[in-house]
Amino acid sequence: MRAWDQALQAVRSYFRDHDLYEALTPVRLPEVAIEPYIEPLRAGGHLLATSPELPMKQLLCAGAPDIFQIAPVHRASEHGRLHSEGFHLIEWYRRDADERAVRADVERLVDAVFVAFDRAPVSAWSCHGFLPLLEATTTVRLTGTEDAATLAAIVPSAWRVDVPEGMPSHAHDLYAWSALLTAWSDAALDPWLAEQAGGVHIVDYPAPLAALAQIGPGRARTGSYAHRFESYVGGIELANGYHELRDAPEQRRRFEAVAALREGHGLEPLPMPERFLQALPKLPACAGAALGFERLLMVATGAQCLSDIALHVD
């Protein structure tokens, strides 16, 4: 309890010192973001929030200032050392900002919690483009523009990125790139991350993995990439952030691709987030990030798994 209280105080102090307002949004929702391989839990005809993203963005659409939340979320069938069906996300949004601003927040927030436990801040943070890091750790060179068939012809066959029969055609590229990310993580990325002494940001994701992020020039100002990042400390993924997409037709197209992916896997359909899509044109220019609270507490205290510090039991 003392550890949780210290960490909660450090998180809230950080955001309040940086002029963000704390929000509280519902846990039980009529719609959630349709995301690859994230399965919501049902609750009385509604869904338990897999993240507070959609309602927080709707607050921004209604005129809210910069906001943060420490939100209880639920995702079905997530178990293991770093997973739980019920956990908490620290999620925040900055208006008139891009992903670099919230990436800097990740660094300062991690340090604030480390200091709360009398630990030295993270020694250094490095930033790596997705595709250059893929090549450096595997020798596989990609441009990020490959379709599913081309990707299957380039990457190792053991990675199993071939699209299975019955997968709807408009989910092919999403399936193949998602499979590549999983295979790369297991084969090379996770071992590489475990060897890094400081914090790591992976940036410039290929466009098929954009999710809810804008697409535009990458750090090198060449090519088009998703303005998305993921952040790691001690080999553990802590945060995921975006320069937020504000184009409702494009966001609908991406949700439809994930819905097709679910169909190909025989999963129950999820409702299209129509309320969110209707509000999206009013979203101000902004960036946001989500950081796993329990994972941050685990890294800060030196715990080996979430169950060592969790205040709940699945």
C-alpha positions in Angstrom: 0.0 0.0 0.0 2.8 2.4 0.8 4.5 1.7 -2.6 1.2 2.4 -4.4 0.6 5.6 -2.4 4.1 6.9 -3.2 3.8 6.1 -6.9 0.3 7.7 -7.2 1.4 10.8 -5.4 4.5 11.1 -7.7 2.4 10.7 -10.8 -0.3 13.2 -9.8 2.3 15.7 -8.6 4.2 15.5 -11.9 1.1 16.2 -14.0 -0.3 18.9 -11.7 3.1 20.6 -11.7 2.9 20.6 -15.5 -0.6 22.1 -15.6 -2.6 19.0 -16.6 -6.1 18.5 -15.1 -7.1 15.1 -13.7 -10.1 13.5 -15.5 -12.3 10.5 -14.6 -14.2 8.7 -17.3 -16.5 5.7 -17.2 -15.2 2.2 -16.9 -18.3 0.6 -18.6 -18.7 1.9 -22.1 -21.0 1.3 -25.2 -18.0 1.3 -27.5 -14.2 1.0 -27.3 -11.4 1.5 -29.8 -11.2 -1.6 -32.1 -7.5 -2.5 -31.8 -5.6 -5.6 -33.0 -5.4 -8.4 -30.5 -7.0 -6.4 -27.6 -10.2 -8.1 -26.5 -12.6 -6.3 -24.2 -14.6 -7.9 -21.4 -18.4 -7.7 -21.6 -20.5 -6.2 -18.8 -24.3 -6.1 -19.0 -24.6 -5.3 -22.7 -21.7 -2.8 -22.6 -17.9 -3.2 -22.6 -15.3 -2.6 -19.9 -12.8 0.0 -21.0 -9.7 -1.4 -22.6 -8.3 2.2 -22.2 -9.8 5.6 -21.4 -8.7 6.9 -24.9 -12.0 7.4 -26.6 -13.8 9.2 -23.7 -10.7 11.3 -23.0 -10.5 12.4 -26.6 -14.2 13.2 -26.5 -13.5 15.5 -23.6 -10.9 17.2 -25.7 -13.4 17.6 -28.5 -15.8 19.3 -26.0 -13.1 21.8 -25.1 -11.2 20.2 -22.2 -7.6 21.5 -21.5 -4.6 19.2 -21.2 -5.8 16.2 -19.1 -4.5 13.0 -17.5 -6.1 10.0 -15.8 -5.1 7.0 -13.8 -7.7 4.6 -15.1 -8.7 1.1 -14.3 -8.9 -0.9 -17.5 -9.7 -4.5 -18.5 -8.6 -6.8 -21.3 -9.6 -10.4 -21.7 -7.2 -13.3 -21.5 -4.1 -11.3 -20.6 -2.1 -13.3 -18.1 1.6 -13.7 -17.3 4.5 -11.9 -15.7 3.7 -8.6 -17.4 0.0 -9.0 -18.0 -3.3 -9.0 -16.1 -6.9 -8.9 -17.2 -7.3 -5.9 -14.9 -4.7 -3.1 -14.5 -4.3 0.7 -14.6 -3.2 3.0 -17.3 -1.8 6.4 -16.8 -3.1 8.2 -19.9 -2.6 11.9 -20.8 -3.2 14.3 -23.7 -1.5 17.6 -24.5 -3.1 20.1 -26.9 -1.1 21.8 -29.6 1.7 19.1 -29.1 3.2 16.3 -31.1 4.5 12.9 -30.0 7.9 14.4 -28.9 6.2 16.3 -26.1 4.5 13.3 -24.6 7.7 11.2 -25.1 9.5 13.7 -23.0 6.7 13.3 -20.4 7.4 9.6 -20.3 11.0 10.2 -19.4 10.2 12.7 -16.7 7.4 10.7 -15.3 9.5 7.6 -15.0 12.2 9.6 -13.3 9.7 11.1 -10.9 8.5 7.7 -9.8 12.1 6.4 -9.5 13.0 9.3 -7.3 10.0 8.6 -5.1 11.6 5.2 -4.3 15.0 6.7 -3.7 16.3 5.4 -7.0 18.5 7.3 -9.4 16.7 8.5 -12.6 17.1 6.5 -15.8 20.7 7.1 -16.9 19.9 7.9 -20.5 17.3 7.5 -23.2 17.9 6.5 -26.8 15.6 6.8 -29.8 15.5 4.3 -32.6 13.5 4.1 -35.8 11.4 1.0 -36.1 12.8 -0.1 -39.5 16.5 0.7 -38.9 16.3 -1.2 -35.6 14.7 -4.1 -37.3 17.5 -4.2 -39.8 20.2 -3.8 -37.1 18.9 -6.7 -35.0 17.9 -9.1 -37.9 19.5 -7.8 -41.2 16.0 -7.7 -42.6 15.7 -4.5 -44.6 12.2 -3.1 -45.3 10.8 0.2 -46.5 7.5 0.1 -44.6 5.5 0.2 -47.8 5.5 -3.6 -48.4 2.1 -5.2 -48.8 1.4 -8.6 -47.2 2.6 -10.7 -50.1 5.9 -8.8 -50.4 6.4 -8.9 -46.7 6.0 -12.7 -46.7 8.6 -13.0 -49.5 11.2 -11.0 -47.6 11.1 -11.9 -44.0 12.2 -15.3 -42.6 9.5 -18.0 -43.2 9.7 -19.0 -39.5 8.1 -15.7 -38.7 4.9 -16.9 -40.2 3.6 -13.6 -41.6 1.7 -15.4 -44.5 -1.9 -14.4 -44.4 -4.2 -17.4 -43.6 -7.0 -18.5 -45.9 -10.3 -16.8 -45.1 -8.8 -13.6 -43.9 -10.7 -10.7 -45.5 -8.6 -8.9 -48.1 -8.6 -5.5 -46.4 -7.0 -7.0 -43.3 -4.1 -8.6 -45.1 -1.5 -5.9 -44.6 -2.5 -5.3 -41.0 -2.3 -9.1 -40.3 1.1 -9.4 -41.9 2.7 -6.4 -40.2 1.2 -7.3 -36.9 2.6 -10.8 -37.2 6.0 -9.4 -38.2 6.0 -7.2 -35.1 5.2 -10.2 -32.8 7.8 -12.4 -34.5 10.5 -9.8 -34.4 9.8 -9.0 -30.8 10.2 -12.7 -29.8 13.2 -13.4 -32.0 15.4 -10.3 -31.6 13.8 -7.2 -30.2 13.1 -8.4 -26.7 16.6 -9.8 -26.2 18.1 -6.6 -27.6 16.0 -4.4 -25.3 17.0 -6.5 -22.2 20.6 -5.6 -22.9 20.0 -1.8 -22.9 21.2 0.1 -19.8 18.9 3.1 -20.1 15.4 3.8 -21.5 14.5 3.2 -25.2 12.0 4.8 -27.4 11.1 3.1 -30.7 9.6 5.6 -33.2 8.6 6.0 -36.8 6.3 2.9 -37.0 5.3 1.6 -40.5 2.0 3.1 -41.6 0.1 -0.3 -41.3 0.8 -0.2 -37.6 -0.4 3.4 -37.1 -3.5 2.5 -35.0 -4.8 5.9 -33.9 -1.7 7.9 -34.9 -1.1 10.4 -37.7 1.0 9.4 -40.7 3.7 11.8 -42.0 7.5 12.3 -42.5 9.7 10.5 -40.0 12.6 11.9 -38.0 14.8 11.8 -41.1 12.1 13.7 -43.0 12.0 11.0 -45.6 9.2 8.6 -46.2 5.9 8.4 -44.4 5.6 6.8 -41.0 3.2 6.5 -38.2 3.8 9.2 -35.6 3.7 6.6 -32.9 6.3 5.5 -30.3 6.7 2.9 -27.7 8.9 3.3 -24.6 10.9 0.7 -22.7 12.9 0.5 -19.4 14.8 -2.6 -18.3 13.5 -4.4 -21.4 9.9 -3.9 -20.3 7.4 -2.0 -22.5 5.9 0.9 -20.4 4.3 3.3 -22.8 2.7 3.8 -26.2 2.0 7.2 -27.6 0.7 9.0 -30.7 0.5 12.3 -32.5 -3.3 11.8 -32.6 -5.2 11.2 -35.8 -8.0 13.7 -36.4 -9.3 12.4 -39.8 -12.6 10.5 -39.1 -12.8 8.7 -42.5 -9.3 7.4 -42.2 -9.9 6.3 -38.6 -13.0 4.5 -39.7 -11.0 2.7 -42.4 -8.5 1.6 -39.8 -11.2 0.4 -37.4 -12.8 -1.5 -40.3 -9.5 -3.2 -41.1 -9.2 -4.4 -37.5 -12.8 -5.5 -37.6 -11.9 -7.6 -40.7 -8.9 -9.0 -38.8 -11.2 -10.1 -36.0 -13.6 -11.6 -38.5 -10.7 -13.6 -40.0 -9.9 -14.9 -36.5 -13.5 -15.9 -35.8 -14.0 -13.3 -33.1 -17.2 -11.7 -32.1 -17.8 -8.3 -33.8 -17.4 -5.2 -31.8 -19.6 -2.1 -32.3 -18.1 0.6 -34.5 -17.2 3.6 -32.2 -19.7 5.9 -33.9 -19.9 8.4 -31.1 -16.2 8.8 -31.2 -16.0 9.1 -34.9 -18.7 11.7 -35.0 -16.8 13.8 -32.5 -13.4 13.3 -34.0 -13.4 16.2 -36.4 -13.6 18.5 -33.4 -10.5 17.0 -31.8 -7.8 19.7 -31.4 -4.3 19.1 -32.5 -2.8 17.0 -29.7 -0.6 14.1 -28.7 -1.2 11.5 -26.1 0.3 8.5 -24.4 -0.7 5.6 -22.2 1.7 4.2 -19.6 1.1 1.0 -17.6 1.0 2.0 -13.9 1.7 -1.5 -12.5 4.6 -2.0 -14.9 6.1 1.3 -13.9 5.7 0.4 -10.2 7.2 -3.0 -10.9 10.3 -1.5 -12.6 10.7 1.2 -9.9 10.6 -1.3 -7.0 12.6 -4.0 -8.7 9.6 -6.5 -8.6 9.9 -9.4 -10.9 6.2 -9.7 -12.0 3.0 -7.7 -11.7 1.6 -10.1 -9.1 4.4 -9.0 -6.7 2.9 -5.5 -6.5 -0.7 -5.8 -7.6 -3.5 -4.8 -5.2 -6.0 -7.0 -7.0 -6.3 -10.6 -8.1 -7.6 -11.7 -11.5 
